[in-house]
C-alpha cells in the first residue's frame, strides 16, 4: 500500500490549537480570537501556507462525530473560510482515536464497516476533501489495531485526505513502524538518527524533534504557535523570534536530500545535498563551506517564498557580514535589495546595495534583533 499526499508538509507551517482555550479565558468566541492570531502569524511568516488542526472541536457520539456545543456549524464555516481566504490557513480537525474505545471496539468497528461510517460523519461537519488533511492522534500506536488503522488510512486516502498524527518514536515498542511509514507528518518525533536518515522526508517529517538526541539543532525545529499563544506575554515578538530562529532553518534543511550523518563522541553533523552541513554541537549550518547560520545569526535560502531569495536574521544587531555569493550563488558585485521584515511582515523599508566582493555588510542598531529579505535586483 502506498499513498500520494496532497501537501508537502515541510513546506507548510503546521499548527494545533483548542479554540476553547481562548474562549475559557474570556476572549469572546474562541474562533474569532484565534483569527486575530492567524492574521499576525500570516504576516510574520510571509504568507506561507499553513495547516491548522482544531482540537476538541468535534465529539464522538454512538454513531459518528458531531460538532461540540460551543460553536455552531455556521461559525465554524465562517472561521474556515476567513482563515483560508485571508490568512492562507487550511483548517481541519484533530481526532483522538482512543475516544472510540470508550464507545466501541475499534477492531470490530473496522471489521463491520462502522469505522468508515463514523469518519464519514466528519465530512458533514467540514469539507475535509477541500482541506485535504486531518490529524488522527495515536494512529501509529500498536494498541490501535493495525487492520483498523490501515482501513482508516485507506478510507481517508480514497476521499482525498492525508492523515497526519501527533507523534512517533522509532525505537519504542509502543509504535507500529508499518503504520508510521504511511504517515507524511508527525508533530513530534523521536528516532534513531541513522534510521531517520534512510526515511524519505515525505514519509517522516516533524514539527518538533526529540531534544534528547539533538534533532532540534541538527535538523531544525518548527514553531509551536499553540504554546506561544497560551503562554507568551508578547505573542508577536516571541512568534517572530521563533519563526526566524527556528522555522527558516527547519524548512530549508527539510527541503534537501539527507545524504549521511557524521556522529562521533565529539561530532554530530548532518550532511545534506546542495553542499549543506548542519552541526548539532556547534549549532551551525555551512553552505558551500562557509557559515550560513551560527546560533541565532543567519543567512538562509527561502526558495519557498521566491526562488533566489534568502532571509538575513540577527539577534544582536551591530555589524553584520555574510558571504552572499558563496551561500546563494550571487555574482560578487551583484546589486541586491534588502526589505526589512517586522512583526507586521514585509515593510516598505528597502535598501538597495551592491555586494562587495560577494559580501553583504550591514551596520545595524546594537542589541536589536533585525530581519531582512534579500533578493537580486
C-alpha positions as CSV (number, residue, x, y, z in Angstrom):
1,X,0.0,0.0,0.0
2,X,1.4,3.4,-1.0
3,X,-0.3,6.8,-0.9
4,X,0.2,10.0,-2.8
5,X,-0.1,13.0,-0.5
6,X,-1.8,16.4,-1.1
7,X,0.7,18.5,0.7
8,X,4.4,18.9,1.2
9,X,4.2,19.3,5.0
10,X,7.8,20.5,5.4
11,X,6.8,23.5,3.2
12,X,3.9,24.3,5.4
13,X,3.6,25.7,8.9
14,X,1.6,23.1,10.8
15,X,-0.2,24.0,14.0
16,X,-2.7,22.6,16.5
17,X,-5.0,24.6,18.8
18,X,-8.0,24.2,21.0
19,X,-10.2,27.3,20.5
20,X,-11.9,26.7,23.8
21,X,-8.6,27.7,25.5
22,X,-9.3,31.2,24.3
23,X,-13.0,31.1,24.9
24,X,-12.5,29.9,28.5
25,X,-10.2,32.9,29.2
26,X,-13.0,35.3,28.4
27,X,-11.7,36.3,25.0
28,X,-15.1,36.3,23.3
29,X,-15.7,33.4,20.9
30,X,-12.6,31.4,20.8
31,X,-12.7,31.2,17.0
32,X,-12.9,34.9,16.5
33,X,-10.0,35.5,18.8
34,X,-8.0,32.8,17.1
35,X,-8.5,34.6,13.8
36,X,-6.6,37.6,15.2
37,X,-3.6,35.4,15.9
38,X,-3.8,33.8,12.5
39,X,-3.6,37.3,11.0
40,X,-0.4,38.1,12.9
41,X,1.1,34.6,12.1
42,X,0.4,35.1,8.4
43,X,2.1,38.5,8.3
44,X,5.2,37.4,10.2
45,X,5.5,34.1,8.2
46,X,5.4,36.0,4.9
47,X,2.1,34.3,4.0
48,X,3.5,30.8,3.9
49,X,0.9,28.0,3.5
50,X,-0.4,26.9,6.9
51,X,-2.4,24.0,8.3
52,X,-4.4,24.4,11.5
53,X,-5.8,21.4,13.2
54,X,-8.6,22.2,15.7
55,X,-8.6,20.2,18.9
56,X,-11.7,19.3,21.0
57,X,-14.0,20.9,18.3
58,X,-15.9,17.7,17.5
59,X,-17.1,15.0,19.8
60,X,-17.9,11.3,19.3
61,X,-21.5,10.0,19.5
62,X,-22.7,6.4,19.3
63,X,-22.9,6.5,15.5
64,X,-20.4,9.2,14.4
65,X,-19.0,12.6,15.1
66,X,-20.8,15.9,15.8
67,X,-19.7,19.5,16.4
68,X,-19.2,20.4,20.1
69,X,-21.9,22.6,21.7
70,X,-19.5,25.6,22.0
71,X,-19.8,26.5,18.3
72,X,-22.4,26.4,15.6
73,X,-21.7,25.0,12.1
74,X,-22.2,28.5,10.7
75,X,-19.5,29.9,13.0
76,X,-17.1,27.1,12.0
77,X,-17.7,27.5,8.3
78,X,-17.1,31.3,8.6
79,X,-13.9,30.7,10.5
80,X,-12.6,28.1,8.0
81,X,-13.4,30.5,5.1
82,X,-11.7,33.5,6.6
83,X,-8.7,31.5,7.7
84,X,-8.1,30.2,4.2
85,X,-9.0,33.3,2.1
86,X,-7.4,35.9,4.3
87,X,-4.6,34.2,6.2
88,X,-3.5,31.3,3.9
89,X,-4.5,28.7,6.5
90,X,-6.2,25.4,5.8
91,X,-8.4,24.3,8.8
92,X,-9.0,20.7,9.8
93,X,-9.6,18.6,12.9
94,X,-7.6,16.6,15.5
95,X,-9.3,13.3,16.2
96,X,-8.4,11.2,19.2
97,X,-8.7,7.5,18.1
98,X,-8.6,6.4,21.7
99,X,-12.0,8.0,22.2
100,X,-13.6,5.3,20.1
101,X,-12.6,2.7,22.7
102,X,-15.0,4.4,25.1
103,X,-17.9,3.8,22.7
104,X,-16.9,0.6,20.9
105,X,-14.0,-1.7,19.9
106,X,-12.0,-0.2,17.0
107,X,-11.1,-3.6,15.5
108,X,-14.8,-4.7,15.4
109,X,-15.7,-1.2,14.0
110,X,-13.3,-1.7,11.2
111,X,-14.4,-5.3,10.6
112,X,-18.1,-4.5,10.3
113,X,-17.6,-1.3,8.4
114,X,-18.9,1.1,11.1
115,X,-15.5,2.8,11.4
116,X,-15.7,4.3,8.0
117,X,-19.2,5.4,8.7
118,X,-18.1,7.2,11.8
119,X,-15.4,9.0,9.9
120,X,-17.8,9.9,7.1
121,X,-19.7,12.0,9.5
122,X,-16.7,14.3,9.8
123,X,-17.3,15.3,6.1
124,X,-20.7,16.5,7.0
125,X,-19.3,19.0,9.5
126,X,-16.4,20.3,7.5
127,X,-15.4,20.0,3.8
128,X,-12.5,17.6,4.6
129,X,-11.9,16.8,0.9
130,X,-11.2,20.5,0.3
131,X,-9.0,20.7,3.4
132,X,-7.2,17.6,2.2
133,X,-5.7,16.7,5.6
134,X,-6.7,15.5,9.1
135,X,-4.8,14.7,12.3
136,X,-5.5,11.3,13.8
137,X,-3.8,11.1,17.2
138,X,-2.2,7.8,18.2
139,X,-2.8,6.0,14.9
140,X,0.8,4.7,14.9
141,X,0.5,3.2,18.4
142,X,0.5,-0.6,18.5
143,X,-2.5,-0.6,20.8
144,X,-4.6,0.7,17.8
145,X,-5.5,-2.4,15.8
146,X,-3.3,-2.4,12.7
147,X,-6.1,-3.6,10.4
148,X,-8.3,-0.8,11.6
149,X,-5.5,1.7,11.2
150,X,-4.9,0.6,7.6
151,X,-8.6,0.8,6.8
152,X,-8.7,4.3,8.2
153,X,-5.7,5.4,6.1
154,X,-7.3,3.8,3.0
155,X,-10.7,5.4,3.7
156,X,-9.2,8.9,4.0
157,X,-6.9,8.5,1.1
158,X,-9.7,7.4,-1.2
159,X,-11.6,10.5,-0.1
160,X,-8.7,12.8,-0.9
161,X,-7.5,13.4,2.7
162,X,-4.0,13.0,4.1
163,X,-3.7,11.5,7.6
164,X,-1.0,13.1,9.8
165,X,-0.5,12.3,13.5
166,X,0.7,13.6,16.8
167,X,3.8,11.6,17.5
168,X,6.1,8.7,16.7
169,X,9.1,7.1,18.3
170,X,11.1,4.7,16.1
171,X,12.8,2.9,19.0
172,X,9.8,2.4,21.2
173,X,7.9,-0.9,21.1
174,X,4.7,1.0,21.6
175,X,4.7,2.2,18.0
176,X,3.8,0.4,14.7
177,X,6.5,1.1,12.1
178,X,4.4,-0.1,9.2
179,X,1.6,2.4,10.0
180,X,4.1,5.2,10.7
181,X,5.6,4.6,7.2
182,X,2.3,5.8,5.7
183,X,2.1,9.0,7.7
184,X,3.6,12.1,5.9
185,X,3.9,14.2,9.0
186,X,4.2,13.9,12.8
187,X,4.1,16.8,15.2
188,X,6.6,15.2,17.5
189,X,9.3,12.7,16.6
190,X,11.9,10.6,18.3
191,X,14.0,8.4,16.0
192,X,17.4,6.7,15.7
193,X,19.5,9.2,13.7
194,X,20.7,6.6,11.1
195,X,17.2,5.2,10.7
196,X,15.9,8.7,10.2
197,X,18.5,9.3,7.5
198,X,17.1,6.4,5.4
199,X,13.5,7.6,5.7
200,X,12.3,9.8,2.9
201,X,11.3,13.3,4.1
202,X,7.8,13.0,2.8
203,X,7.3,9.9,5.0
204,X,8.8,11.2,8.2
205,X,8.8,15.0,8.8
206,X,8.2,16.6,12.1
207,X,7.5,19.9,13.7
208,X,9.3,19.2,17.0
209,X,12.1,16.7,17.0
210,X,13.2,14.8,20.1
211,X,15.5,17.0,22.2
212,X,17.3,14.1,23.8
213,X,19.1,13.1,20.6
214,X,19.9,16.6,19.2
215,X,17.4,16.5,16.4
216,X,16.3,20.1,17.0
217,X,19.6,21.7,16.4
218,X,20.7,19.2,13.7
219,X,17.5,19.3,11.7
220,X,15.7,22.5,12.6
221,X,12.5,22.9,14.5
222,X,9.2,24.4,13.7
223,X,7.2,26.9,15.7
224,X,4.9,25.8,18.5
225,X,2.3,28.5,17.9
226,X,-0.1,27.0,20.4
227,X,2.4,27.2,23.2
228,X,3.3,30.8,22.3
229,X,-0.4,31.9,22.1
230,X,-1.2,30.4,25.5
231,X,2.0,31.3,27.4
232,X,3.5,34.4,25.9
233,X,3.1,37.9,27.2
234,X,4.1,39.3,23.9
235,X,2.9,37.0,21.1
236,X,4.1,39.0,18.2
237,X,7.6,39.4,19.5
238,X,8.0,35.8,20.6
239,X,6.5,34.2,17.5
240,X,8.7,36.4,15.3
241,X,11.8,35.2,17.1
242,X,10.9,31.6,16.9
243,X,9.9,31.7,13.3
244,X,13.1,33.3,12.2
245,X,15.5,31.5,14.5
246,X,13.9,28.0,14.1
247,X,11.5,27.6,11.2
248,X,13.7,29.2,8.5
249,X,16.4,26.6,9.2
250,X,13.8,23.8,9.5
251,X,12.1,24.4,6.2
252,X,15.5,24.9,4.4
253,X,17.0,21.6,5.7
254,X,13.8,19.6,5.2
255,X,13.8,20.7,1.5
256,X,17.2,19.0,1.0
257,X,18.1,15.4,0.5
258,X,19.7,13.7,3.5
259,X,23.0,12.1,2.4
260,X,24.7,10.9,5.6
261,X,25.3,11.6,9.3
262,X,28.7,12.0,10.9
263,X,28.2,11.1,14.6
264,X,31.1,10.5,16.9
265,X,31.9,11.4,20.5
266,X,32.8,14.9,19.5
267,X,30.8,15.4,16.3
268,X,27.1,15.4,15.3
269,X,26.8,16.6,11.8
270,X,24.1,16.0,9.2
271,X,25.3,16.1,5.6
272,X,22.7,17.3,3.1
273,X,22.5,17.9,-0.7
274,X,23.5,21.3,-2.1
275,X,26.7,21.2,-0.1
276,X,25.0,21.8,3.2
277,X,26.2,20.6,6.6
278,X,24.2,21.1,9.8
279,X,26.2,20.8,13.1
280,X,24.3,20.0,16.3
281,X,27.2,20.6,18.7
282,X,28.1,24.0,17.2
283,X,24.6,25.0,16.3
284,X,25.9,25.9,12.9
285,X,25.0,25.5,9.2
286,X,27.5,25.5,6.4
287,X,26.6,26.1,2.8
288,X,29.4,25.7,0.2
289,X,31.9,25.6,3.1
290,X,31.0,29.0,4.5
291,X,28.9,29.7,7.6
292,X,25.3,30.4,6.8
293,X,24.0,30.1,10.3
294,X,25.6,30.3,13.7
295,X,23.4,30.2,16.8
296,X,20.7,32.8,16.0
297,X,22.6,34.7,13.3
298,X,21.8,33.5,9.8
299,X,21.6,33.9,6.0
300,X,19.5,31.1,4.7
301,X,17.8,30.5,1.4
302,X,14.0,31.0,1.2
303,X,13.1,29.5,-2.2
304,X,9.7,28.6,-0.7
305,X,9.0,32.3,-0.7
306,X,10.6,33.2,-4.1
307,X,13.4,31.5,-6.0
308,X,16.8,33.0,-5.2
309,X,15.7,34.9,-2.1
310,X,17.1,34.5,1.4
311,X,16.5,35.7,5.0
312,X,19.1,37.6,6.9
313,X,18.4,37.5,10.6
314,X,20.4,38.8,13.5
315,X,19.5,38.6,17.2
316,X,22.1,41.1,18.4
317,X,22.4,43.7,15.6
318,X,25.6,45.7,15.2
319,X,28.0,44.8,12.4
320,X,26.6,42.0,10.1
321,X,28.8,40.3,7.5
322,X,27.7,37.5,5.2
323,X,29.3,35.8,2.2
324,X,26.2,36.1,0.0
325,X,28.0,35.0,-3.2
326,X,29.1,31.6,-1.7
327,X,25.8,30.9,0.1
328,X,23.4,32.0,-2.6
329,X,25.5,31.9,-5.8
330,X,25.1,35.6,-6.4
331,X,27.7,37.5,-8.5
332,X,30.4,39.1,-6.5
333,X,29.2,42.6,-7.4
334,X,25.5,41.7,-7.5
335,X,23.0,44.6,-7.0
336,X,20.6,43.5,-4.3
337,X,17.5,44.8,-2.5
338,X,17.0,44.3,1.2
339,X,13.5,44.5,2.5
340,X,13.0,44.8,6.3
341,X,10.8,42.3,8.0
342,X,8.9,43.3,11.1
343,X,6.2,41.9,13.3
344,X,3.8,43.3,10.6
345,X,5.5,41.4,7.8
346,X,7.4,42.8,4.9
347,X,7.8,46.6,5.4
348,X,8.2,49.4,2.9
349,X,11.7,50.0,4.1
350,X,14.1,48.8,1.4
351,X,17.9,49.1,0.9
352,X,19.5,49.0,-2.5
353,X,23.0,47.7,-2.1
354,X,25.9,46.2,-4.1
355,X,27.8,43.2,-2.8
356,X,31.4,44.0,-2.0
357,X,33.5,41.1,-3.4
358,X,30.5,38.8,-2.7
359,X,30.0,40.2,0.9
360,X,26.9,41.8,2.4
361,X,28.0,44.2,5.1
362,X,25.5,46.0,7.4
363,X,25.8,48.3,10.4
364,X,22.7,47.9,12.4
365,X,21.5,49.2,15.8
366,X,23.3,47.3,18.6
367,X,21.4,44.7,20.7
368,X,18.3,44.9,18.5
369,X,17.0,41.9,16.5
370,X,16.5,42.5,12.8
371,X,15.4,40.5,9.8
372,X,15.6,41.2,6.1
373,X,14.5,39.5,2.9
374,X,17.3,39.6,0.3
375,X,16.8,39.4,-3.4
376,X,18.7,40.1,-6.7
377,X,17.9,43.4,-8.4
